[in-house]
């Protein structure tokens, strides 16, 4: 009691000072508390915490108080917080922080008591859990550790004792170490690969300078090798790794180098090296890609390489290779909608209609690119599902009273969007469809459109696609689209993917606003249309952003055969790349989308096109066809030379 009184007395001068210039809100105090945490000012944090009792974000302040001295905090105090905020995001954060501390201290009894209560352990904590089992003499943990050997490419510190246990127990021998090194080279994690080489037997452990030469100057290193590599496993493996490094920059040069030495390599080394060349060639859409993939023999392909082998086969219309490659994929990978769909197409091309339809039926109805395509393969038009019954006032009130919802809205209110997203998503985890729709309605009414979509996207049986595919700012967006002769469903589909309708959204690359305009693009378009006195600060203005964005969309469309797939790719990755990714002949729009080399752009184009189908269904109230939107991409020969001026 005396302590609280003292804290209160200390806060009086601060409150009086603020009163002189205006009232201090709880939100102001919360942000001040956050600043105190950043600077490590525990005394200031304690003072502010007393003033914030009853605030929606009080839990965060209490969390920060514990976090500043977690190492010396009594476990009972931590447990009291976890109990008070049971199942909340802040409780998950604190439990995770505490468990990592316990793991580093190897306090396994306490760790084992708390770990099962964690909702979503990260990889660091999962490895601490394996360490705990190892300390208890649980040999079965080695079986789980084996699954990490090839998949955990760049492990956190807590995983190294687990990986090293596999070596000590002889579960991993030289073959498995080299396999891990290859995977790390594929992922371009060469520092991690160098570390993994320490697990090799002394006779196969290369000198650090040699490894550096293989990574940095692979062609000169290969040229200096003896005429025969056959007698040294280490040199053969290094030669294959050098080929993979060359292929990253020049697959054709890598092919020449490999043909020079392949007779000296064993089947596994040679096959893997050819797989790397085929993979890099496939991403560049080189015609030799499939020929090089055929040289891999029976070598096991990584998930990434196998997917690019399928993509190369799709561009070549080699349905036999599409089928055989997907059939050899690991079950979890083959079950992804993309490969279910393309395997179905391969079966259909081979006359196996019933098997194809069985595969299409597995993913039909899913509200995504390949679910849409599967629907059409089965003769079903795409429509939005029946709208759920209207929410009652009681349903909305119950969700609005959820502390997690209140915390998320408060975080948005103080412009801590990243924290608000995490809090919101965590709170949605166990909600029913009705609760999710109520949460979506609450966020939509608050103008937090990205979280409204996030909530509506999660419903399983009862849906409201007017929330899932929100169309805010319609009095500005639709006239802007019309003035540029653009399909408003496509404009909305692109905006939904670009910014989720966050007017002040800013990407890591610097793109801004609803339509995520890059500074150089915005400046170029403004000059193109004669927008006077334009400055970069206007980009987040909704009207200006829409004017510049839709104008750019029209210019891109006109330069790319008025094709929305090409234009969508261009909007994300640039018109030059979208043109470069065309084929020498006509290419099915779905194949063009699947074979885009950039992961982000490939995913983006698929989502924009699927979005536009649903927006069109909502706007027109009619069944839609994604295939008609995807169409056929014209060959490179049809490129408009004037298009080169577009940024």
FENJO-V794443 format. One record per residue. N is the residue number from 0. SS is DSSP state (alpha for helix, beta for strand, coil for the rest). Layout:
N | SS
N | SS
This chain:
0 | coil
1 | alpha
2 | alpha
3 | alpha
4 | alpha
5 | alpha
6 | alpha
7 | alpha
8 | alpha
9 | alpha
10 | alpha
11 | alpha
12 | alpha
13 | alpha
14 | alpha
15 | alpha
16 | alpha
17 | alpha
18 | alpha
19 | alpha
20 | alpha
21 | coil
22 | coil
23 | coil
24 | coil
25 | alpha
26 | alpha
27 | alpha
28 | alpha
29 | alpha
30 | alpha
31 | alpha
32 | alpha
33 | alpha
34 | alpha
35 | alpha
36 | alpha
37 | alpha
38 | alpha
39 | coil
40 | coil
41 | alpha
42 | alpha
43 | alpha
44 | alpha
45 | alpha
46 | alpha
47 | alpha
48 | alpha
49 | alpha
50 | alpha
51 | coil
52 | coil
53 | coil
54 | coil
55 | coil
56 | coil
57 | alpha
58 | alpha
59 | alpha
60 | alpha
61 | alpha
62 | alpha
63 | alpha
64 | alpha
65 | alpha
66 | alpha
67 | alpha
68 | coil
69 | alpha
70 | alpha
71 | alpha
72 | coil
73 | coil
74 | alpha
75 | alpha
76 | alpha
77 | alpha
78 | alpha
79 | alpha
80 | alpha
81 | alpha
82 | alpha
83 | alpha
84 | coil
85 | coil
86 | coil
87 | coil
88 | alpha
89 | alpha
90 | alpha
91 | alpha
92 | alpha
93 | alpha
94 | alpha
95 | alpha
96 | alpha
97 | alpha
98 | alpha
99 | alpha
100 | alpha
101 | alpha
102 | alpha
103 | alpha
104 | alpha
105 | coil
106 | coil
107 | alpha
108 | alpha
109 | alpha
110 | alpha
111 | alpha
112 | alpha
113 | alpha
114 | alpha
115 | coil
116 | coil
117 | coil
118 | coil
119 | coil
120 | coil
121 | coil
122 | alpha
123 | alpha
124 | alpha
125 | alpha
126 | alpha
127 | alpha
128 | alpha
129 | alpha
130 | alpha
131 | alpha
132 | alpha
133 | alpha
134 | alpha
135 | coil
136 | coil
137 | coil
138 | coil
139 | coil
140 | alpha
141 | alpha
142 | alpha
143 | alpha
144 | alpha
145 | alpha
146 | alpha
147 | alpha
148 | alpha
149 | alpha
150 | alpha
151 | coil
152 | coil
153 | coil
154 | coil
155 | coil
156 | alpha
157 | alpha
158 | alpha
159 | alpha
160 | alpha
161 | alpha
162 | alpha
163 | alpha
164 | alpha
165 | alpha
166 | alpha
167 | alpha
168 | coil
169 | coil
170 | coil
171 | coil
172 | coil
173 | alpha
174 | alpha
175 | alpha
176 | alpha
177 | alpha
178 | alpha
179 | alpha
180 | alpha
181 | alpha
182 | alpha
183 | alpha
184 | alpha
185 | alpha
186 | coil
187 | coil
188 | coil
189 | alpha
190 | alpha
191 | alpha
192 | alpha
193 | alpha
194 | alpha
195 | alpha
196 | alpha
197 | alpha
198 | alpha
199 | coil
200 | coil
201 | alpha
202 | alpha
203 | alpha
204 | coil
205 | coil
206 | coil
207 | alpha
208 | alpha
209 | alpha
210 | alpha
211 | alpha
212 | alpha
213 | alpha
214 | alpha
215 | alpha
216 | coil
217 | alpha
218 | alpha
219 | alpha
220 | alpha
221 | alpha
222 | alpha
223 | coil
224 | coil
225 | coil
226 | coil
227 | coil
228 | coil
229 | coil
230 | coil
231 | coil
232 | alpha
233 | alpha
234 | alpha
235 | alpha
236 | alpha
237 | alpha
238 | alpha
239 | alpha
240 | alpha
241 | alpha
242 | alpha
243 | alpha
244 | alpha
245 | alpha
246 | alpha
247 | alpha
248 | alpha
249 | coil
250 | alpha
251 | alpha
252 | alpha
253 | alpha
254 | alpha
255 | alpha
256 | alpha
257 | alpha
258 | alpha
259 | alpha
260 | alpha
261 | alpha
262 | alpha
263 | alpha
264 | coil
265 | coil
266 | alpha
267 | alpha
268 | alpha
269 | alpha
270 | alpha
271 | alpha
272 | alpha
273 | alpha
274 | alpha
275 | alpha
276 | alpha
277 | alpha
278 | alpha
279 | alpha
280 | alpha
281 | alpha
282 | alpha
283 | coil
284 | coil
285 | coil
286 | coil
287 | coil
288 | alpha
289 | alpha
290 | alpha
291 | alpha
292 | alpha
293 | alpha
294 | coil
295 | coil
296 | coil
297 | coil
298 | coil
299 | coil
300 | coil
301 | coil
302 | alpha
303 | alpha
304 | alpha
305 | alpha
306 | alpha
307 | alpha
308 | alpha
309 | alpha
310 | alpha
311 | alpha
312 | alpha
313 | alpha
314 | alpha
315 | coil
316 | coil
317 | coil
318 | alpha
319 | alpha
320 | alpha
321 | alpha
322 | alpha
323 | alpha
324 | alpha
325 | alpha
326 | alpha
327 | coil
328 | coil
329 | coil
330 | alpha
331 | alpha
332 | alpha
333 | alpha
334 | coil
335 | coil
336 | alpha
337 | alpha
338 | alpha
339 | alpha
340 | alpha
341 | alpha
342 | alpha
343 | alpha
344 | alpha
345 | alpha
346 | alpha
347 | alpha
348 | alpha
349 | coil
350 | coil
351 | coil
352 | alpha
353 | alpha
354 | alpha
355 | alpha
356 | alpha
357 | alpha
358 | alpha
359 | alpha
360 | alpha
361 | alpha
362 | alpha
363 | coil
364 | coil
365 | coil
366 | coil
367 | coil
368 | alpha
369 | alpha
370 | alpha
371 | alpha
372 | alpha
373 | alpha
374 | alpha
375 | alpha
376 | alpha
377 | coil
378 | coil
379 | coil
380 | coil
381 | beta
382 | coil
383 | coil
384 | coil
385 | coil
386 | beta
387 | coil
388 | coil
389 | coil
390 | coil
391 | coil
392 | alpha
393 | alpha
394 | alpha
395 | alpha
396 | alpha
397 | alpha
398 | alpha
399 | alpha
400 | coil
401 | coil
402 | alpha
403 | alpha
404 | alpha
405 | alpha
406 | alpha
407 | alpha
408 | alpha
409 | alpha
410 | alpha
411 | alpha
412 | alpha
413 | coil
414 | coil
415 | coil
416 | alpha
417 | alpha
418 | alpha
419 | alpha
420 | alpha
421 | alpha
422 | alpha
423 | alpha
424 | alpha
425 | alpha
426 | alpha
427 | alpha
428 | coil
429 | coil
430 | coil
431 | coil
432 | alpha
433 | alpha
434 | alpha
435 | alpha
436 | alpha
437 | alpha
438 | alpha
439 | alpha
440 | alpha
441 | alpha
442 | alpha
443 | alpha
444 | alpha
445 | coil
446 | coil
447 | coil
448 | alpha
449 | alpha
450 | alpha
451 | alpha
452 | alpha
453 | alpha
454 | alpha
455 | alpha
456 | coil
457 | coil
458 | coil
459 | coil
460 | coil
461 | coil
462 | beta
463 | coil
464 | alpha
465 | alpha
466 | alpha
467 | alpha
468 | coil
469 | coil
470 | coil
471 | coil
472 | coil
473 | alpha
474 | alpha
475 | alpha
476 | alpha
477 | alpha
478 | alpha
479 | alpha
480 | alpha
481 | alpha
482 | alpha
483 | coil
484 | coil
485 | coil
486 | coil
487 | alpha
488 | alpha
489 | alpha
490 | alpha
491 | alpha
492 | alpha
493 | alpha
494 | alpha
495 | alpha
496 | alpha
497 | alpha
498 | coil
499 | coil
500 | coil
501 | coil
502 | coil
503 | coil
504 | coil
505 | beta
506 | coil
507 | coil
508 | coil
509 | coil
510 | coil
511 | beta
512 | coil
513 | coil
514 | coil
515 | coil
516 | beta
517 | coil
518 | alpha
519 | alpha
520 | alpha
521 | alpha
522 | alpha
523 | alpha
524 | alpha
525 | alpha
526 | alpha
527 | alpha
528 | coil
529 | coil
530 | coil
531 | coil
532 | coil
533 | coil
534 | coil
535 | alpha
536 | alpha
537 | alpha
538 | alpha
539 | alpha
540 | coil
541 | alpha
542 | alpha
543 | alpha
544 | alpha
545 | alpha
546 | alpha
547 | alpha
548 | alpha
549 | alpha
550 | alpha
551 | alpha
552 | alpha
553 | alpha
554 | alpha
555 | alpha
556 | alpha
557 | alpha
558 | alpha
559 | coil
560 | coil
561 | coil
562 | coil
563 | alpha
564 | alpha
565 | alpha
566 | alpha
567 | alpha
568 | alpha
569 | alpha
570 | alpha
571 | alpha
572 | alpha
573 | coil
574 | alpha
575 | alpha
576 | alpha
577 | alpha
578 | alpha
579 | alpha
580 | coil
581 | coil
582 | coil
583 | coil
584 | coil
585 | coil
586 | beta
587 | beta
588 | alpha
589 | alpha
590 | alpha
591 | alpha
592 | alpha
593 | alpha
594 | coil
595 | coil
596 | coil
597 | coil
598 | alpha
599 | alpha
600 | alpha
601 | alpha
602 | alpha
603 | alpha
604 | alpha
605 | alpha
606 | alpha
607 | alpha
608 | alpha
609 | alpha
610 | alpha
611 | alpha
612 | alpha
613 | alpha
614 | alpha
615 | alpha
616 | alpha
617 | alpha
618 | alpha
619 | alpha
620 | coil
621 | coil
622 | coil
623 | beta
624 | coil
625 | alpha
626 | alpha
627 | alpha
628 | alpha
629 | alpha
630 | coil
631 | beta
632 | beta
633 | coil
634 | coil
635 | alpha
636 | alpha
637 | alpha
638 | coil
639 | coil
640 | alpha
641 | alpha
642 | alpha
643 | alpha
644 | alpha
645 | coil
646 | coil
